[in-house]
């Protein structure tokens, strides 16, 4: 049995102490340490994907439909984009779905992947205790909330990478440390966890948090947060499939073709929660900036 199959789930306790605030987060999290070992061929086809694609529920629908049509079952490991790329680099996954374009392009250029194809997109949204009326774009919004309570995933995920890009687009004085690039503020909390944990913490503490649209819509009925949305280049959130060099290429290429087919695009376009469309199929009209 490969290290992927041996990986269980464990209880994580996070304690953050800032301004005399003690935050204790209890959650179940995927155990990445010890899960990057060599994958045995007998384990079957493994897709390493972002937590946002899994948590939205869309991936389950696509995989179920694909299996029904072609009889091919795909196992899923859901982690942040950085961890998914590492799984691909270590050949511990056979295909990837990620959402950090610049990192993906670097991955291909370094010879770890064969191709990258964007098959769906939505937007990043800024969630918080209230609606922001003055900012005309997400950069101005980040400048406005810089000294307020902010929850960051801090996990190298596509959302964390996008958050840092937005900070760099502002006029704010920033620092770089183990949590990445961010403002120097005692009310900035980097939790090193997934989107669901970040949303729950922001909800409990009445803080701001950047989220992908899919996870936000899927969790919004249980949260008392307000979504601030801008339709600009910086908030584009593209999901791409990356092909890797392995014995499952015929199956993984078939899965990519399925995602790009009329049937796949229809499933993506018609997938809704509370009558709200979560993803758009294909590629957006706008291209991401070089720092995406």
N, C-alpha and C positions, 0 to 999 in steps of 0.2 A: 504493500500500500504506500502511495506517495505521501510526501509531507503535507500536500494540500489536503488529502483525505484524512490525515491524522489530526489536522488542526481542529480544535474544538472551539468553544466560546467560553469566555471567562468574565468574571465580574470586575469592573473597573471602578475605582474610587478616585475622584479628582478633587483636590482641595486647593482652592485659589484664595490667597489672602492679599487683599488690596484694600486700603482705606478701612481697615477693621471689618471688612466683609468676608465672611467665611462661606464659601460655596461648595457644597458637597453634591457631586453628581454620581448617581448609581445607574449604571446601564450595562447592557450586554453589548460587547464589541467583538468584531472578528479579530482573531489572534494572528497578526501578520508575522511576528517574530517566530522563526522556526518553520514558516510556511513558504519560504522561498527556495526550497531545495529542488532537486531534480524530479521532474514528473515522469512517472512510469508510463510507457506507451499503452499499457493495458487499462489505464484509468479512463480512457475515452477523451472526447473533445472537450476542452476547457476554455470558456470565455471569461477573461478578466475584464470587469466593467466598473463603471463608477457607481457609487451608492445612489446617486440621484436618478440614474436610469433604472435601477432596480426598485427604489422606493416609490417611484412614480406609478409603478404597476404596469407600465407599457411593455417592459421587457418580457414579462411573463406571457402577455398576450401574443407578442411576436414569436417567442420561442415555441409556444404551444401550437400556433398556427403553422409554423415552419415544420415542426415535428409531424403534425397531422398530414401535411402535404408530401413530405419527403421521407418520413420515417427516421429522421436523424435527431438524436437527443443531444443537447448541448448543456454541459454542466457549467454552473456560474459561480465565480468568486467575485463578490462585490466589495470594492475598496475605493480609496481615493485615486485620482488619476495618477499621481506620482507613484503610488504603490502598484497600480496596474501596469504602468510602463516598466517598473522594476521586474514584475513577474514575467513580462514579455522578454525583457533583456536577459533574464536568467533561464529562458525557455521553459518556464513553469506554467505557461499558458499558451494556447494555440491561436488565439485571436483576441483582439482588444476592442473595447468601445470606451473612448475617453473624450474629454472636452477641454483641452488646453492646447490650442493650435500650434503655438510656438514650440512647446515641449514635444509635440507630436512630430513636427517637422525635423527637429533636432534628432529625435529617435530614428527617423528614416535616414537622415543624412549620416548618422553614425553606423548605419548598416544593420540595425536591429530589426527593422521592419521593411517589408517589400513595397507597400503602398498604403495610402491614406485617403479615405473617401468620406466626405460629409454626407450624412443621410437624413439628419433631422436637426432642428434648431428651435430655440425659444429665447427667452431673455433672462438675465439676472435681475432680481428685484431687491430693493432695499426695504427691509421690514423693520418696524419699530412701533413705539407706543402711540404715534400720532402721524397725521399726514403733514408733509412738508409743502408749504405753499410757495415759498420764494425760489428755491433752486430751479433752474431751467434745464439742468443736466445732473447726472450722477456725481460728477466731480465737485460741483458746487454743493451738492448735498453732503458729501463727505467732509467738506470744509466746514459746513454748518454744524455737524454733529461731532467734530473731532474731540471735544472735551466731555462728551456725554458717555454713558455706559455703552460699550461696544463689545459684542461677542464675535470672536474670530475662530474659524475652524482650526487654523494653525497646523494643518496636517498635510500640506503639500498637494492638496486636491486641486481640481480645476477651479473650484469656487475660491479657494484660498489664493491661488495664483491670480485670478481675476481681481480679487480684493486688493492685492498688492499693486497691480497695474493701475487701479483707480487711485490709490493713494499717491502713486508716482505722478499721476496726471494733475494733481492739485498743487497749490502754492504752499502747502504746509511743510514745515521743517520735520523731516522724518528720521528715524533711526533704523538700523538693521541689527538684528540679533537672532537668537535661535528661533524666534517666532516669525522671522521674516522681516519685511519692510512695513513699518507702521508708525503712527505718531507716538511721541513720547508722552504717554498719559497713564495715570494710575487707574483709570477706569476702562482701560483696554485689556480685555481678557482673551488670551489665546489658549484654547482648551485641548487642542490636539485630537479632536474627535470629529465624527461625521456630522452631516447636515441635520439629521433628526435631533441629535443631542444639542447642537447649537441653537436650533429653533426652540426647543423646550426650555433651555436656559435663558434665552432672550425673553421668552414669554414670562417666565417666572420672575425675572429681575427687572422687567420693563426696559430692556436694552435694545440697541440697534444690531442688526445682523444682515449680511448679504446672503442671499439664497438664490438657488436656481428656481425657475418658475415651476417645474414639475413637482419637486418636493414640497414647495410652498402650497400649491393647490391641493396636493394629496393630504397635507396635514392641517390646512387652514381651518377646517371645521372645529378642531380641538384647540385652536390657538386664538388669543386675543391680541393679534398684531395687525398693523395696517400696512398695506403694500404701497410703496412709492415706485412707480414704473416710468422709465424714460425709453423711448424708441429711438435710440441712437447707436452709433457704431460701437461705443464702448460697452454697452450692455448686451451685445450679441453673445449668445451661448450656443456654440455649435458642437454637435456630437458626431464624431467620426469613427469609422471602423478601420482598424489597422490590420493588414494581412502580415502574417509571420511565415518564415520558411520552416515548414515541418511536413510530416506525412499526412496531415489532415487538410492540405490545401484545397483539394477538390471539394470537400464539404464546406470549408470556410468561405471559399469563393462563391459557392452556391448560396450560402446564407447572405453574403453581401448582395448578390444579384436579387435575392428575394426582398431584401430591405429596400432596394431601389426599384423594384417592380411596381406595377400598378396596384397589385394587391397589397404589397407592403406599405406603399405610400398611403393607400386608402385607410389601412389600419391605424397608421400614425396620425393622419389628419382627423379621423373620426374618434380618436380616443379622448374622452372628456371626463372631467369630474365636476359635479354640480353644474353641468351644462357649459363648462369652460374648457376650451381646447388647450391641451397641455403642450403639444409640440406641433411644429410645422414640418412637413416632409421635404426632403431635398436640401438644397443649399439656399441660404438667404441671398437677397439681391446685394446686400452690403457685404463687403469682405472685412475680416477682422484686421485691426491694425497690426503692425509688425511686432508689437509687444503683447499681443493677445495670449 
